[in-house]
Amino acid sequence: MPIVVNLDVMLAKRKMRSKELAQRIGITEQNVSLLKSGKVKGIRFETLAKICAVLECQPGDLLEYVSPE
């Protein structure tokens, strides 16, 4: 998929665990894991906004387009 999710990178930069992020944004730890692995087909803007608020980042810090070539 040409969209890469860099959530694991941002969590590492902020020295935060998936469990803490899940608790702070109100989703399950399993859903955070699915987001980190890129195995989701979509994300609600509300969830993305919460992640950005907690990690103090922009959506572009979490999502990256990689050309399929």
N, C-alpha and C positions, 0 to 999 in steps of 0.2 A: 504494500500500500504506500502511496507517495506521501502520506501524512505520518510523520513520526512524532510520538508523544515523549517529551523529555521530562516527565514528572519525576522520575527517579533522580535525574540530575539536579533538579531544583530542591528536592527533599534533601539530598546530600549537601548541597550548598548551604541550606538552612539548618543542617544538623537536626533534622526532624524525621521521625519514624512514620511509616504509613499508618500505624495504629493511632498516633496522635492526630494526624491530619484527618483521618476518618471521623474521630470523635469531635474535632473542632468544626467540621463542615456538615456533620450529620448524615453521613452515608456509611455503609458497612465497609469493613476492612477488605472484604473480598472485592467490592466494587473498586476500591482504590487500586488493588492489585491488578484487576482487569484493565483499568485505565493505564497503569504503568506499563503493562505488557503490550498495549495497543490493540487488545482484542475486543474493543468496543467499536460499534459502528457510528456512534454519536454520543454527544454529551450536551446536557441542558446548559444554556447560557447561565442560568442561576447557579448551577454547580460550578461551572468554570469561574464565575465571578467570586464565589466563596473561596475556591482554591487560590485564586490570585490575591484575594484579600489576606488570607492566612499566610501565604508564602511571600507576600509583598512583591509581586512580580506582575508582568503583563502577559496576556494570552500568547503573544508571540514567543515568550520565554518557554512556554510549555509545548507549543505546537510548531512543527517545522515541516515545510514542504520539501521533499526530496524528489528530483526528477527521476522517473522510472528508467532512464537510459543509463 
